[in-house]
Structures are given as structure tokens and as C-alpha cells.
Amino acid sequence: MLTSGALFETVWHWLLAYGIALARPLALLSLNPIFTRAQVGGLLRGAIATALALPVVPRLAAELSPGLQGPARLLLLSCKEAAVGAALGLLLGVPFWTLDLAGDVLDAQRGATQGRLNDPAGFEDVSITGTLLVMAGIALFVLTGGLEMLADLLYGSWSLWPALDALPALDVRTPVLLLGVLDRITRQGLLLAVPPVIAMLLADVSLLVVARLAPNLRIDDLALAVRNAVFVLFMPLYVAFLITYMRQDQATLPRILDAVRTALPSAAQP
């Protein structure tokens, strides 16, 4: 029969393992737009992170030796786990931030920059079109099994970089690959915004031709209205392309772990 002291030590040991296991999924969910833009509350995010962390807790409890239970070591492990989870959350959020950037460009082109929405999760204003595209992308991601893929990537990251392992040695390719994420967001966001922007530019060219034929017509008053009309008519046709883009980009998400192996060579070692 366990004494009160031994019972306390056992419970404390398992709580430490639970805390270390919770850091990675909680950081992932706190930064990923799937949960932040959908305004999933902190309590619900904590419950989801707990459900994701529980399968890992028994293994961590078995591997957590007394030498790793010092305050400084536990703090470093928790910070490292949170950093890994945050990196995964950022990488998994690339397709959605791309859609958000495309929406910003479209709203700027059609003169709708004043009509912005408050984003409680990001503490900043977001565009109307960007919010529409991001929420549509999140719905498509969930409906096509994206949450299961997210869980697979999280557990794959634990097998690639165990929670109790130290920091791996960085490679010269690491900064290039990490900064390439920002390049990808900007490049794909602009590419997604190009077709509607071209349609609105063609509408402006048409107004210039009309102005040459009817000099008394004030095209300045019609420009914004025509752009928004073209935007409303063009977007339903453009949705089919956006769905294809989301599916293709979602299919590339499992390659994230391969990129991590390339960026962090020592993490790839068994």
C-alpha cells in the first residue's frame, strides 16, 4: 500500500509528464488559424490539447528520470516543446494566411479597405474578403479530414523529435528554409489575388474606353461600383479554383516533417 508521500511523488511525476506533453499541442493550437480565426476559446483549446497529449503521457512518465525534474531543466524542456508546437502551428497555417493576404489585396483593389473586421484572436483588424476566404478554407480543411492530418503531423513530430531530447544542431540551410515560409505566404497570396485583380483592371480599362466615347460621364463615381460588381460576379466562379488550391496545398502538408528533417539534420537521427 502506498504511503501519502509515495502517492504524492507518483502523482507529481505524472503531472510533470502531462505538463511537458501538453506544451507542444497547446502552442500549436494557440497559433494555428484553424482554431484562432474560428475563435475557439482557450478552455476548449486546452481540452483539445489535453486529448492530443494524453497518449504521449505514459511514455514520458516512463522516460522522465529524476535527473530531468529540476526546475531549470523542466523550464527548458517546456520552452523547447512550446517552440516546436509554435513552429508546427505556423507551418500548418501557411495556406490560411495566404488566403488572408489574397483577401487584403482584393479589398485594397476594390476600395473596401475601410470595411474591416475586428479579430479578437489576433488583436488586429482583418479584411472582409480575407475573413471570408479563410473561414471557407477552414471549413474545407475540416470537411476533408484536415484535423486527422494535423494530429498525424503532431504525433509524427514527437517520433522525429522526442519531448525529452535536447535541442538539435542547426544546419546552414535552416534559416533559408524557415524564411522560405514567409516567401511562400507572400508569393502564393499574390498569385491567388491576380485573377480577380485582372478582372477588375479590365473593368477599369472598359470605363476608360467609355469615358473616351462619352466625355461628360463621370467615371470616377462609377469606378468603385463597377469594381465591386465585377468582384461579386467573378468570385463564385473563382471559388472552384480556390477549392482546388486548398486541396493541393493540404496534400503537401505531410511533407512538413521532411522539411524539418532537412532543416534540423540531427533531429532526423533515430
C-alpha positions in Angstrom: 0.0 0.0 0.0 1.4 3.4 -1.0 2.0 5.9 1.7 0.8 9.5 1.3 4.4 10.7 0.4 4.8 8.0 -2.2 1.4 8.7 -3.6 2.2 12.4 -3.8 5.5 11.7 -5.6 3.7 9.4 -8.1 1.0 12.0 -8.8 3.6 14.7 -9.1 5.7 12.6 -11.6 2.7 12.1 -13.8 1.7 15.7 -13.6 5.2 16.7 -14.8 4.9 14.3 -17.7 1.5 15.7 -18.5 2.7 19.3 -18.4 5.7 18.6 -20.8 3.4 16.7 -23.2 0.8 19.5 -23.2 3.2 22.2 -24.2 3.6 21.2 -27.8 -0.1 20.7 -28.8 -1.2 23.8 -26.8 1.3 26.0 -28.6 0.2 24.5 -32.0 -3.4 25.2 -31.3 -2.8 28.7 -29.9 -1.1 29.9 -33.2 -2.9 27.9 -35.9 -5.6 30.0 -37.6 -7.8 26.9 -37.7 -8.5 27.5 -34.1 -7.7 31.2 -33.6 -9.7 32.6 -36.5 -12.6 30.3 -35.7 -12.5 31.9 -32.2 -12.2 28.6 -30.4 -12.0 29.5 -26.7 -9.0 28.9 -24.5 -10.8 26.4 -22.4 -11.8 24.3 -25.5 -8.3 24.6 -27.0 -6.9 23.3 -23.7 -9.3 20.4 -23.7 -8.3 19.5 -27.3 -4.6 19.9 -26.5 -5.1 17.6 -23.5 -6.8 15.0 -25.6 -3.9 15.1 -28.1 -1.3 15.0 -25.3 -2.7 12.1 -23.2 -1.5 9.2 -25.5 2.1 10.5 -25.0 1.9 11.0 -21.2 2.6 7.3 -20.2 5.8 7.1 -22.4 7.0 10.5 -21.0 6.3 9.3 -17.4 8.4 6.2 -18.0 11.3 8.1 -19.5 11.2 11.1 -17.2 14.1 10.4 -14.8 14.7 12.3 -11.5 17.6 14.0 -13.1 15.3 15.8 -15.5 13.0 17.0 -12.9 14.9 20.1 -11.8 13.2 23.5 -12.2 15.7 24.7 -14.8 15.5 21.5 -16.9 11.8 21.4 -16.8 11.6 25.1 -17.9 13.9 24.5 -20.8 12.0 21.4 -21.9 8.7 23.2 -21.7 10.0 26.1 -23.7 11.5 23.8 -26.3 8.2 21.9 -26.6 6.3 25.1 -26.9 8.7 26.4 -29.6 8.3 23.2 -31.6 4.5 23.4 -31.3 4.5 27.0 -32.4 6.6 26.2 -35.4 4.2 23.5 -36.4 1.3 25.8 -35.9 2.9 28.4 -38.1 3.7 25.9 -40.9 0.2 24.5 -40.9 -1.2 28.0 -41.0 0.5 29.0 -44.3 -2.4 28.1 -46.6 -4.8 30.2 -44.5 -2.6 33.2 -44.2 -2.1 33.0 -47.9 -5.9 33.3 -48.4 -5.9 36.2 -45.9 -3.3 38.0 -47.8 -5.2 37.5 -51.1 -8.3 38.9 -49.4 -6.3 42.0 -48.3 -5.1 42.6 -51.9 -8.6 42.2 -53.3 -10.2 44.6 -50.8 -7.5 47.1 -51.5 -8.1 46.8 -55.2 -11.9 47.2 -55.0 -11.7 50.1 -52.5 -13.1 48.3 -49.5 -10.2 48.9 -47.0 -12.5 50.9 -44.7 -14.8 47.9 -44.0 -12.6 45.8 -41.8 -13.5 43.4 -39.1 -12.1 43.0 -35.6 -10.1 39.8 -35.0 -10.2 39.1 -31.2 -7.6 36.3 -31.6 -5.0 38.4 -33.4 -5.8 41.8 -31.8 -5.9 43.5 -35.2 -8.3 44.4 -38.0 -8.8 41.9 -40.8 -10.3 42.4 -44.2 -13.8 41.2 -45.1 -12.7 39.2 -48.1 -9.8 37.7 -46.3 -12.0 36.6 -43.4 -14.5 35.0 -45.9 -11.7 33.1 -47.7 -10.1 32.0 -44.5 -13.3 30.7 -43.0 -14.2 28.9 -46.2 -10.7 27.4 -46.2 -11.1 26.2 -42.6 -14.5 24.6 -43.4 -12.9 22.8 -46.4 -9.9 21.7 -44.3 -12.2 20.2 -41.6 -14.5 18.5 -44.1 -11.7 16.9 -46.0 -10.0 15.3 -43.0 -7.5 18.0 -42.2 -7.9 17.7 -38.4 -6.8 14.0 -38.6 -3.8 15.1 -40.7 -3.0 17.7 -38.1 -3.0 15.0 -35.4 -0.8 12.7 -37.5 1.7 15.5 -38.0 1.8 16.3 -34.3 2.5 12.6 -33.4 5.0 12.3 -36.2 6.8 15.3 -34.8 7.1 13.5 -31.4 8.7 10.5 -33.1 11.0 12.8 -35.1 12.0 15.0 -32.1 11.0 13.3 -28.8 9.9 15.6 -26.0 12.8 14.8 -23.7 15.6 15.2 -26.3 17.8 18.3 -26.3 18.0 20.9 -29.0 19.4 19.6 -32.3 22.3 21.2 -34.1 21.2 23.7 -36.7 22.3 23.5 -40.3 23.2 26.3 -42.7 20.0 25.5 -44.6 17.8 26.1 -41.6 17.4 29.9 -41.9 16.7 29.7 -45.6 14.0 27.0 -45.2 12.4 28.9 -42.3 12.4 32.2 -44.1 11.1 30.4 -47.2 7.8 30.0 -45.3 7.3 33.8 -45.4 8.2 33.9 -49.1 5.7 31.2 -49.8 2.9 33.1 -48.0 3.6 36.3 -49.9 4.1 34.6 -53.3 1.0 32.4 -53.2 -1.1 35.2 -51.7 -0.3 37.5 -54.6 -0.8 34.7 -57.1 -4.3 33.9 -55.7 -5.3 37.6 -55.9 -4.1 38.0 -59.5 -7.2 36.7 -61.4 -9.8 38.8 -59.6 -7.4 41.8 -59.8 -7.0 41.4 -63.6 -10.8 41.2 -63.9 -11.2 44.5 -62.0 -8.4 46.1 -64.1 -10.2 45.1 -67.3 -13.3 46.8 -65.9 -11.3 49.9 -65.3 -10.0 49.8 -68.9 -13.6 49.4 -70.1 -14.5 52.5 -68.1 -11.7 54.4 -69.7 -13.0 53.4 -73.2 -16.5 54.5 -72.2 -15.1 57.9 -70.9 -13.5 58.5 -74.3 -16.8 57.8 -76.0 -18.9 59.8 -73.5 -16.6 62.6 -72.1 -19.5 64.0 -69.9 -19.8 60.8 -68.0 -18.1 60.9 -64.6 -16.3 57.6 -64.4 -14.8 58.4 -61.0 -18.2 57.9 -59.4 -18.7 54.6 -61.2 -15.2 53.0 -60.8 -15.7 51.6 -57.3 -19.2 50.4 -58.1 -18.1 48.6 -61.2 -15.1 47.0 -59.5 -17.3 45.7 -56.7 -19.9 44.4 -59.2 -17.1 42.6 -61.1 -15.8 41.2 -57.8 -19.3 39.8 -56.8 -19.8 38.3 -60.3 -16.3 36.8 -60.5 -15.9 35.3 -57.0 -18.5 32.5 -57.4 -16.5 31.3 -60.5 -13.2 31.7 -58.7 -14.3 29.6 -55.7 -13.8 26.4 -57.8 -10.2 27.4 -58.3 -9.8 28.2 -54.6 -11.1 24.7 -53.6 -8.6 23.1 -55.9 -5.8 25.2 -54.4 -6.8 24.3 -50.8 -6.8 20.6 -51.7 -3.5 20.7 -53.4 -1.9 22.7 -50.6 -3.4 20.4 -48.0 -1.9 17.4 -49.8 1.6 19.0 -49.3 1.2 19.4 -45.5 2.6 15.8 -44.7 5.9 16.9 -46.3 6.4 19.3 -43.4 8.2 16.7 -41.4 10.5 16.1 -44.4 11.4 19.8 -44.4 12.1 19.6 -40.6 14.5 16.6 -41.3 16.3 18.8 -43.8 16.4 21.9 -41.7 17.4 20.0 -38.5 19.6 17.1 -39.5 20.3 15.9 -36.0 16.6 15.6 -35.4 16.4 13.0 -38.1 18.7 10.7 -36.3 16.9 7.8 -34.6 
